[in-house]
Structure formats: C-alpha cells, structure tokens
Amino acid sequence: CLQNQQRPDQTPPSLREVTQNVYSPTTLLKLARQRLLREEALAISALKDLPNMMFPEMFEEAFIDGRTKILTAMIPVWPFPYLSVGMNINNLNLDTLKAVLEGLDILISQKVRSSRCKLRGIKWRDTQHDVCGIWSGFHEDKDLPESTTQKQPVENSPECEVKKELKVMTQLQLAEGRVDESTIYLLQWAQQRKDSFHLCCRKLEIQGLTKDTLVEIFNTIRADCIQELKLGFFFINELDLLNPYLRQMNNLLRLTLDHLRGSIGFGEENEEEKAITLISQLPAFHCLQEFNINDVSFIDGNLKEFLRCLKKPLETLCITNCQLSQSDLDYLPYCQNIFELKRLYLSLSLHNLLLAPLGFLLERVRHTLECLNLKSCEIKESQLNALLPALSQCSQLTDVNFYDNNFSLLSLKQLLHHTGKLSQLTNEVYPAPLECYDNRGVILTNRLKNFGPELLDIVRAKRQPKKVAFATMPCFRCDGHYVYDLETQCCHFKWDPLQS
C-alpha cells in the first residue's frame, strides 16, 4: 500500500504548479482584498493594520468599483508620501473625486495625525503614471518646482505649518462653456480651503475665458507651480489682464500661444501698434525651455518682440501657421537665446523669403540641434541651396522632416547627399519629387515606385538608414497619400504619411 502512495516530491509538475498558484502570496493577497472590498465596514476597520503593500492595489480596486467610503477612509492613513490617480483609470468621475477630497478634509481636521499616514500630496488626473492608474511614490518632489516643495510655515500656528505641506496636484483644461463638473468642484473645493492646501497645477490650458473667471482661477491655483501653459483663442489685448499672473510663473518651462487675434476694440488705425506694445510687455521667463507659437496675428515683422521674453537658452522653438517677414527671418540667427536649440519646428510659408539667415541659424546650432521640422514650408529648389551646407554640419540630428516642400528629383537627390552625412539620423521624411505629379497635380504612383530605390541608394551609400519615407501630397479624390518607405520598399497608400 505504501508503495502505491506518491511521495510529496513525486507530485506531477502540473499539480505542483496549480498548488503554488493557489497558495501563492499574490493570490492570497488578492483574495484578502476582494474579501475586504465586499465587506465595507470590515475593510475600513482593518485599514489601521493593513500591510502597506496592499494599499495601492486595494485603493485602485475600490476606485474602479466606486467604493467611495473605503476611498475616503484610506486617505487619512495612506502610508506613502504621494498618491497619483492616472487619467486612464476607470471611474474617474465626480463621485470618486469627492471621496478623495473628503478624505483630505478628514485628514486636515484631525488634531492628532495617524502615525502611519505619510501623505504629502495627491496627483489627480496625472498623465505621468497612466499605465498603472494608481501610483504611490516617494520622490514626487522632483517633478515640482523648487519653490513649491519648500515648507511654507504660517506664523504662530505649528498645526497650520503641517497642513500647508499638503498639495493637490493636477492639470487643468479650461475653456469657456466647456469646463467639466469635476474640475469645477475641485476649483471650488480648493478655493474654500486655500489656507490649508496648495492646489498645484503643473499643466494649465486656457481657452477664451472671461475676465472674472480668469481672476477666480488664478486666485485659486498657485501660478509658480505652473510648468506648462497654453493660451488659446484670446484677443491680443487680453494679455494685459494675464500679465500679472504670467509674472508669477517663475517655473514655467513650456509656453504655447495659440490662435491669438487682434481686438476690434483697438480700432483699425493703431490696432497693430498697441498689440505689439502688449506683446513686448510679456514678462521675462527665466526657466522657459519650449516656446510654441501657432496662428498668432501680428507676428509678421515682430518676431523679435515675441522672443524678447526669453532669458535663458531655449531648447524648442515651434512657429506654425503664421506669417513671417524677411526681417523676422533675418533676426533669428542673432537672437541670443536660441543658440542652443535642440528642436526647431517651422510650418509656414517661406517661398517668398531668402533662406540664407535660416542657414546661418542652422550653422549656429549645429552642435545641439536634434530635430529639424520644415514641414509645409513651401520651400522651392532655388531656396534649398542656402540650407544645405549648414544642414550637413548638424551632427546631432536624429529627426528631419521636409514633407510638403517643392523639390525636383535633382534637388531631392542633393538634399539626400547632405543628410546622408548625418550618422545620428533615425527618422527621415521627405517629399515625393515634383516629377511624381502631372501638370494637373495628379499623383503618378509608378514614378514614385521607380524613383524610390534610387533615392534610398543615395542614403545607403553613406550610412545605414533607420527609417526613411518619401510621401506625396494628398490625393485630390480621396485626400490620402502615397508613400515609398524603407520598411516596405514599395509604393503604398496611407491616410497619414507621417504616422508610423
């Protein structure tokens, strides 16, 4: 009988694996979480003894299931310095926001704070941790400006000093008539408790808000926390209203001006003059790394005034859907704070301008420039020669985009001979040569198919390319594009020629 019994070490591997899975610590923890979430009162009473490792996943499951009472109870005993709620987590709504903020209210009202609570800040709608949804961290301060991570004591009130360390960090998109209810609730909550909490908005996007709304917002959030600011659909004279708040943005890293228009209130006679005066009064941004200007009136002939606000070397300059004059282009290579550019994006008509100043700028940034995007600049082959000598010296370039420019086959070959010298390039987009269209602009796909191998061979003769594409303009009939690329080495149809 004993001979017929299997010894433990003779258990079939499949059964052993099943046993290990059933009784593994991971499975047991999951079962424990599920039991607690089913019994709300038990879960809340057990929080004081719950192992720290169970908190993040239990919080996420309670969040997704809408267990708002458990969420509220977990905040005052959260055992990590930070709690981050990512944009991709399910059930990100007003009820869950209220539950989290109610937990903060309980925490701040406690005369004696729980010894296990280490909470210093909550990130709401955090894009940096979207993958895992709920995230607990120890080093969140590295993402915040120095001025927001320092303690700010309140005189004669040690208790308030502790409270003031608490932060709610978020990003806000505010547009007139399109502010969601969670954002409204958060702003109202923060306004009522601004003596106890800091509402830190790292990324702020404002579109067409009224004066009263703007004042209310900036009375609620801390301007020195803002690192990314996008101002869209404003009249240019409204910059005067924003200037006092812009001056407080000592840690601004990225500024976007989008769809700024002149105001009919100026009157036709001196409208542009007053607009330029307002632009010149933009405050100095001592930390700015990226400046984006899209579809902005009055930049034509006045680029110098827009760039006057730069007080340190810029890393990224992006000017799109604007009209530049020759004087603007002439000024670029002499602007002191763009000599260390890493990324230059220009998407605007240059076909009537002399491009020698742009070539001079490329020469000045040849040791730092990593990305050059001249998409849709309508550059003609007669202008291209002004760029080529400097372009071939930009040894750090990894990305170039010349799509939607007017190059003949001969000009395109010349361009490839120069970019072929750039060993760091990993992504290259070029226009299909003009010979790929008939005199009515109809795409001749067979020609692109025939030219493709010859064009790729020019690059291959100098280096091993990583990703190269030659793309046509949109088809008149379907609005799609034809692309010949290194990956397929054939002419194929794509809706978006720039999409991988």
C-alpha positions as a printed Julia matrix, in Angstrom:
500×3 Matrix{Float64}:
   0.0     0.0     0.0
   2.83    2.33    0.91
   4.5     1.53   -2.38
   1.43    2.75   -4.27
   1.36    6.11   -2.44
   3.12    9.04   -4.12
   5.69   10.88   -2.1
   5.34   14.71   -1.98
   8.37   15.16   -4.19
   6.78   12.89   -6.79
   3.75   15.18   -7.29
   3.17   15.75  -11.02
   4.62   19.14  -12.09
   1.28   20.38  -13.35
  -0.37   19.74   -9.98
   2.55   21.35   -8.14
   2.19   24.46  -10.29
  -1.54   24.61   -9.58
  -0.88   24.31   -5.85
   1.75   27.04   -5.95
  -0.59   29.35   -7.83
  -3.5    28.77   -5.45
  -1.45   29.34   -2.31
   1.0    31.94   -3.64
   1.31   35.2    -1.66
   0.0    37.13   -4.67
  -3.17   35.05   -4.86
  -3.74   35.19   -1.11
  -3.38   38.98   -1.11
  -5.87   39.24   -3.95
  -8.38   37.08   -2.08
  -7.89   39.19    1.03
  -8.52   42.41   -0.93
 -11.66   41.01   -2.52
 -12.99   39.92    0.88
 -12.37   43.35    2.38
 -13.95   45.17   -0.55
 -17.08   43.04   -0.23
 -17.43   43.97    3.44
 -17.08   47.74    3.66
 -17.19   48.06    7.45
 -14.58   45.34    7.85
 -12.33   47.0     5.27
 -12.47   50.38    6.98
 -11.77   48.92   10.43
  -8.85   46.87    9.05
  -7.06   49.81    7.44
  -5.0    50.6    10.53
  -3.43   47.12   10.38
  -3.36   46.66    6.61
   0.15   46.0     5.21
   1.49   48.93    3.2
   1.96   46.76    0.13
  -1.81   46.2    -0.1
  -2.76   49.88   -0.21
  -2.16   50.82   -3.88
  -3.99   47.86   -5.42
  -6.78   47.97   -2.87
  -7.24   51.68   -3.5
  -7.37   51.1    -7.25
  -9.94   48.32   -6.98
 -12.06   50.4    -4.61
 -11.75   53.3    -7.03
 -12.84   51.27  -10.05
 -15.71   49.64   -8.11
 -16.9    53.01   -6.79
 -16.38   52.1    -3.11
 -16.33   55.74   -2.11
 -16.49   55.18    1.67
 -13.4    52.97    1.53
 -11.6    55.56   -0.62
 -12.39   58.28    1.89
 -11.19   56.15    4.8
  -7.9    55.24    3.1
  -6.72   58.83    2.6
  -6.07   59.7     6.3
  -3.97   56.53    6.73
  -2.21   56.49    3.34
   1.27   55.13    4.16
   3.16   56.71    1.23
   4.14   60.34    0.6
   2.15   60.56   -2.63
  -0.94   59.17   -4.29
  -1.27   59.55   -8.05
  -4.53   58.9    -9.9
  -3.85   58.48  -13.63
  -6.08   59.6   -16.48
  -6.61   56.06  -17.75
  -8.11   54.6   -14.6
 -11.78   53.67  -14.88
 -14.42   55.51  -12.85
 -12.51   58.79  -12.81
 -15.56   60.92  -12.05
 -17.08   63.45   -9.67
 -18.07   60.87   -7.03
 -14.58   59.41   -6.74
 -13.08   62.91   -6.66
 -15.45   63.89   -3.85
 -14.49   60.76   -1.93
 -10.77   61.54   -2.19
 -11.24   65.18   -1.21
 -13.47   64.19    1.69
 -10.62   62.0     2.91
  -8.32   65.01    2.76
 -10.85   67.04    4.76
 -10.82   64.36    7.45
  -7.03   64.33    7.46
  -6.73   68.09    7.83
  -9.35   68.19   10.6
  -7.52   65.66   12.76
  -5.82   67.2    15.76
  -3.55   64.18   16.02
  -2.45   62.78   12.7
  -2.2    59.0    12.32
   1.37   57.83   12.77
   1.2    55.68    9.65
  -0.05   58.48    7.39
   2.81   59.85    5.29
   0.66   61.63    2.69
   2.03   64.93    1.38
   0.32   65.22   -1.97
  -2.27   63.8    -4.34
  -1.92   63.91   -8.1
  -5.32   63.92   -9.77
  -5.58   63.11  -13.48
  -1.86   62.57  -13.65
  -0.57   61.8   -17.15
   2.84   60.63  -16.0
   1.54   57.39  -14.49
  -1.28   56.46  -16.85
  -0.13   52.88  -17.32
  -0.66   51.75  -13.75
  -3.59   54.03  -12.92
  -2.97   54.32   -9.18
   0.6    55.01   -8.18
   2.28   55.6    -4.85
   5.67   57.27   -4.79
   8.45   58.56   -2.62
  10.2    61.09   -4.87
   7.38   63.11   -6.39
   9.05   66.4    -5.46
  11.46   66.03   -8.36
   8.57   66.9   -10.71
   7.71   70.1    -8.87
   9.38   73.5    -8.92
  11.71   74.12   -6.03
   9.54   76.9    -4.64
   6.57   74.53   -4.29
   8.47   71.83   -2.45
   9.69   74.03    0.35
   7.79   74.27    3.59
   5.84   77.47    3.94
   5.13   77.94    7.65
   2.34   80.09    8.97
   3.37   82.23   11.92
   2.18   81.21   15.39
   0.46   78.08   14.08
   2.52   74.86   14.09
  -0.6    72.91   13.14
  -1.12   75.03   10.02
   2.51   74.52    9.07
   1.87   70.79    8.75
  -1.39   71.36    6.88
   0.19   73.73    4.38
   2.55   70.98    3.25
  -0.38   69.1     1.73
  -0.76   69.54   -2.02
  -3.33   68.55   -4.59
  -1.57   68.42   -7.96
  -3.45   68.33  -11.23
  -3.6    69.59  -14.78
  -6.48   71.72  -16.0
  -8.08   72.39  -19.37
 -10.4    75.36  -19.06
 -12.5    76.62  -21.94
 -15.49   78.93  -21.76
 -18.62   76.79  -21.52
 -16.67   73.51  -21.59
 -15.37   73.0   -18.05
 -16.35   69.58  -16.69
 -18.08   69.22  -13.34
 -15.11   67.55  -11.64
 -12.86   70.49  -12.49
 -15.44   72.98  -11.23
 -15.82   71.05   -7.98
 -12.05   70.79   -7.47
 -11.56   74.53   -8.01
 -14.39   75.4    -5.63
 -13.08   72.97   -3.03
  -9.56   74.39   -3.28
 -10.8    77.99   -3.1
 -12.61   77.26    0.17
  -9.54   75.56    1.67
  -6.67   77.59    0.24
  -5.38   78.26    3.76
  -4.92   74.53    4.3
  -3.93   73.14    0.89
  -1.88   74.09   -2.11
  -3.59   73.45   -5.44
  -0.63   72.92   -7.76
  -1.44   72.89  -11.46
   1.6    71.73  -13.41
  -0.14   71.99  -16.78
  -2.76   74.66  -17.48
  -4.65   75.2   -20.73
  -6.94   78.21  -21.01
  -9.2    78.99  -23.95
 -11.32   82.09  -24.22
 -12.3    82.62  -20.58
 -13.88   85.78  -19.24
 -12.0    88.24  -17.06
 -13.9    87.27  -13.89
 -13.26   83.57  -14.48
  -9.55   84.14  -15.05
  -9.21   86.15  -11.85
 -11.05   83.45   -9.89
  -8.83   80.69  -11.29
  -5.56   82.45  -10.52
  -6.79   83.28   -7.04
  -7.18   79.53   -6.51
  -4.15   77.93   -8.12
  -0.53   78.8    -7.46
   0.97   80.45  -10.52
   4.51   79.47   -9.52
   3.55   75.78   -9.78
   2.66   76.05  -13.46
   5.26   74.45  -15.72
   3.23   74.22  -18.93
   0.85   76.96  -20.08
  -1.27   77.09  -23.22
  -3.23   80.24  -24.02
  -5.69   79.77  -26.86
  -8.37   81.8   -28.62
  -7.62   85.07  -26.88
  -7.74   88.59  -28.15
  -4.3    90.1   -28.03
  -5.35   92.91  -25.66
  -6.32   90.31  -23.04
  -2.61   89.66  -22.48
  -2.66   92.81  -20.39
  -5.04   91.07  -17.98
  -2.86   87.96  -17.86
   0.48   89.72  -17.4
   0.31   89.99  -13.56
  -0.18   86.21  -13.36
   2.43   85.48  -16.02
   4.98   87.37  -13.93
   4.39   84.93  -11.07
   5.15   81.88  -13.25
   8.78   81.63  -12.19
   8.97   77.94  -13.07
   7.31   77.97  -16.48
   9.02   75.51  -18.83
   6.64   75.43  -21.81
   4.57   78.27  -23.23
   2.1    77.94  -26.11
   0.32   80.86  -27.75
  -2.45   79.52  -29.97
  -4.92   81.47  -32.11
  -4.26   84.94  -30.7
  -6.21   87.6   -32.52
  -6.37   91.36  -32.67
  -9.22   93.11  -30.9
 -11.73   95.26  -32.72
 -11.67   97.41  -29.61
  -8.34   98.89  -30.71
  -9.64  100.42  -33.88
  -8.08   99.92  -37.28
  -5.68  102.86  -37.14
  -3.47  101.83  -34.21
  -4.53   98.23  -33.63
  -1.2    96.68  -34.59
   0.84   99.26  -32.7
  -0.99   98.6   -29.45
  -0.82   94.85  -29.98
   2.96   94.97  -30.35
   3.21   97.1   -27.22
   1.32   94.42  -25.29
   3.48   91.63  -26.7
   6.65   93.5   -25.77
   5.37   93.66  -22.19
   5.36   89.89  -21.8
   7.38   89.16  -18.65
  10.78   87.52  -18.68
  10.63   83.74  -18.36
  13.84   82.6   -16.73
  13.18   78.85  -16.97
  11.43   78.58  -20.33
  12.62   75.64  -22.42
   9.92   75.43  -25.1
   8.06   78.2   -26.92
   5.21   77.33  -29.31
   3.52   79.97  -31.45
   0.6    78.88  -33.63
  -1.71   81.01  -35.75
  -0.9    84.28  -33.99
  -1.71   87.64  -35.52
   0.83   90.46  -35.62
   3.88   88.22  -35.53
   4.66   89.28  -39.1
   7.56   91.71  -38.76
   7.5    91.5   -34.96
   9.1    88.15  -34.08
  11.76   89.98  -32.1
   9.12   91.24  -29.66
   7.77   87.73  -29.14
  11.23   86.34  -28.36
  12.14   89.2   -26.05
  10.7    87.24  -23.1
  13.44   84.59  -23.36
  16.02   84.94  -20.61
  17.81   81.61  -20.94
  18.76   79.39  -23.9
  15.65   77.83  -25.41
  15.55   74.11  -26.27
  12.48   74.05  -28.54
  11.1    76.73  -30.85
   7.95   75.98  -32.81
   6.29   78.52  -35.13
   3.37   77.24  -37.2
   0.56   78.69  -39.31
   1.97   82.19  -39.02
   3.24   84.76  -41.49
   6.89   85.76  -41.09
   8.62   88.61  -42.86
  12.17   88.72  -44.17
  13.14   90.87  -41.18
  11.86   88.13  -38.84
  13.98   85.52  -40.57
  16.97   87.88  -40.58
  16.63   88.28  -36.81
  16.58   84.57  -35.91
  20.34   83.87  -36.14
  21.02   86.89  -33.93
  18.61   86.01  -31.13
  20.99   85.21  -28.28
  18.76   82.7   -26.51
  18.18   80.22  -29.33
  21.82   79.27  -29.92
  21.38   76.0   -28.02
  18.21   74.81  -29.76
  17.56   71.07  -29.74
  14.33   71.2   -31.72
  13.25   73.65  -34.43
   9.78   73.38  -35.97
   8.7    75.74  -38.72
   5.48   75.08  -40.6
   4.69   78.25  -42.51
   5.17   79.69  -45.95
   8.79   80.6   -46.72
   8.54   80.51  -50.51
   8.98   84.3   -50.96
  11.86   84.7   -48.49
  15.63   84.46  -48.69
  16.68   81.47  -46.57
  20.32   82.42  -46.01
  19.52   83.58  -42.42
  17.91   80.21  -41.7
  21.06   78.53  -42.98
  23.1    80.77  -40.69
  20.9    79.75  -37.75
  21.45   76.06  -38.55
  25.17   76.7   -38.52
  24.91   78.35  -35.09
  23.01   75.39  -33.6
  24.85   72.63  -35.46
  26.25   71.11  -32.24
  22.92   70.95  -30.36
  20.09   70.57  -32.91
  18.45   67.13  -32.72
  15.18   67.67  -34.57
  14.54   69.83  -37.64
  10.99   70.01  -38.95
  10.38   72.19  -42.02
   7.1    70.55  -42.99
   4.81   72.56  -45.28
   7.18   75.5   -45.65
   6.71   75.58  -49.44
  10.48   75.74  -49.91
  11.48   75.84  -53.57
  14.51   74.13  -55.01
  16.1    77.52  -55.71
  16.0    78.23  -51.94
  17.28   74.85  -50.81
  20.94   75.52  -51.58
  21.04   78.16  -48.84
  20.38   75.45  -46.23
  22.45   72.5   -47.44
  26.0    73.43  -46.3
  24.87   74.16  -42.73
  22.47   71.21  -42.66
  25.25   68.72  -43.34
  27.11   70.07  -40.27
  24.24   69.39  -37.84
  25.88   66.26  -36.49
  23.39   65.66  -33.64
  20.28   65.5   -35.82
  18.12   62.43  -35.24
  14.89   63.6   -36.94
  14.33   65.6   -40.11
  11.06   66.37  -41.87
  10.93   68.14  -45.24
   7.46   66.92  -46.21
   5.27   69.2   -48.36
   8.05   71.21  -50.0
   8.56   71.73  -53.71
  11.68   69.74  -54.65
  12.51   68.33  -58.04
  14.17   64.95  -58.3
  17.55   66.62  -58.75
  17.08   68.86  -55.69
  15.89   65.93  -53.58
  19.0    63.97  -54.54
  21.17   66.91  -53.5
  19.38   67.06  -50.15
  19.92   63.32  -49.59
  23.63   63.64  -50.36
  23.85   66.13  -47.48
  21.6    64.36  -44.96
  23.42   61.15  -45.84
  26.38   62.55  -43.92
  24.35   62.73  -40.69
  25.11   59.47  -38.92
  22.7    60.02  -35.99
  19.54   60.25  -38.1
  16.88   57.72  -37.13
  13.75   59.22  -38.69
  13.61   60.99  -42.08
  10.6    62.25  -44.03
  10.97   63.8   -47.49
   8.51   65.0   -50.13
   7.96   62.95  -53.25
   9.73   64.78  -56.1
   7.73   67.09  -58.36
   8.16   64.6   -61.19
   5.66   62.35  -59.37
   2.78   64.65  -60.44
   1.39   65.5   -63.85
   0.64   69.07  -64.94
  -2.77   68.89  -63.21
  -1.28   67.74  -59.89
  -2.46   64.14  -60.26
  -0.17   61.67  -58.45
   1.81   59.33  -60.71
   2.39   56.38  -58.39
   4.53   54.44  -60.87
   7.07   57.23  -60.9
   7.34   57.25  -57.12
   7.76   53.48  -57.25
  10.59   53.85  -59.77
  12.33   56.75  -58.0
  12.19   55.17  -54.53
  15.03   52.62  -54.82
  17.32   55.19  -56.45
  16.7    57.7   -53.67
  17.26   55.13  -50.92
  20.51   54.03  -52.55
  21.9    57.56  -52.17
  21.45   57.33  -48.41
  22.66   53.72  -48.21
  25.88   54.68  -49.96
  26.8    56.87  -46.98
  25.22   55.14  -43.97
  22.68   52.55  -42.91
  19.33   54.39  -42.65
  16.86   53.51  -39.89
  13.55   54.98  -41.04
  13.07   56.87  -44.31
   9.89   57.83  -46.18
   9.05   59.79  -49.34
   5.42   60.97  -49.35
   3.17   62.65  -51.89
   0.75   65.47  -51.31
  -2.89   64.47  -50.58
  -4.78   62.89  -53.44
  -7.44   65.23  -54.87
 -10.05   62.48  -54.83
  -9.59   60.7   -51.5
  -7.29   63.01  -49.51
  -4.91   60.11  -48.86
  -1.2    59.89  -49.64
   1.18   57.57  -51.42
   4.38   56.71  -49.61
   7.58   54.92  -50.55
   9.49   53.96  -47.42
  12.47   51.96  -46.29
  10.37   49.46  -44.36
   8.17   48.23  -47.22
  10.35   49.39  -50.15
   7.24   49.78  -52.25
   4.72   52.49  -53.06
   1.67   52.14  -50.83
  -1.35   54.17  -49.74
  -1.61   55.85  -46.31
  -4.07   58.29  -44.84
  -1.37   59.96  -42.76
   2.11   59.92  -44.33
   3.78   60.88  -41.05
   2.2    58.12  -38.98
   4.29   55.03  -38.3
